[in-house]
C-alpha cells in the first residue's frame, strides 16, 4: 500500500510548479519520490539546507574564478565573433587556407 506525503505551499506555487513539472514530463508524485530516493541513497539533500553552506560554496566559486590567470585581450579580436576569432587564430597558426 502506498503512503501519502503532505506538504504546505501557496496555491500559486503549487500551480506553477505543477505546470513546470508537466513541461519536464513528470508530476509532483514522481518528483517527490525522486527526492526521497536521493535523500535515502545519499543521506543528504540535493540542495543546500543552510544559508551558510550556500555562502561557503559561493566563496569557493569566487576564489576559483579569481585564481584563473588573467590574460590581455588581443585588440584585433575584440570586434570579432567566436567564429571569426577562431578562423583568425587558425590562419595565424598556418592551419587555414586563404579562403578562411
Secondary structure, DSSP 8 states (H G I E B T S, - for coil): ----------HHHHHHHHHHHHHTT--HHHHHHHHHHHHHHHSS-SS-SSHHHHHHHHHHHHHHHHHS------GGGTT--HHHHHHHHHHHTT-S-TT-
